[in-house]
């Protein structure tokens, strides 16, 4: 399946938005509780996001801004 840059960006932003919603729910909790909640609620979303990055990357010109952003995220996956 071929994706255009706009649909890729929209999909990624929607996924990130879901993660921000989770972060707003846990704001103010102690670090251990936040970690536990993230493992229950965010882990799957983050894994899906990085799998989607790999999937989308194949359909983009390597030097496009979208591909560069995806490469940056993939190169920093452990830290992110």
Secondary structure, 3 states (H helix, E strand, C coil): CCCCHHHHHHHHHHHHHHHHHHHHHHCCCCHHHHHHHHHHHCHHHHHHHHHHHHHHHCCCCCCCHHHHHHHHHHHCCCCC
